[in-house]
């Protein structure tokens, strides 16, 4: 191997090492609730049904919370 090839290989190894240490992007992923809400607000067929399902889920959760608080005497 010539010195040119050796230096090229070393440069390639250094570049790969630096790329592996690069800072990861701070992209935030959406929660399932956020994805469903976005889907419900869109104009695609069935989007309104997603919104209604989220509202029913919220209503059921609130009802369950009230029943649990009543049962525990809070």
HELIX and SHEET records of a PDB file:
HELIX    1   1 UNK A    3  UNK A   20  1                                  18    
HELIX    2   2 UNK A   32  UNK A   41  1                                  10    
HELIX    3   3 UNK A   47  UNK A   72  1                                  26    
END                                                                             
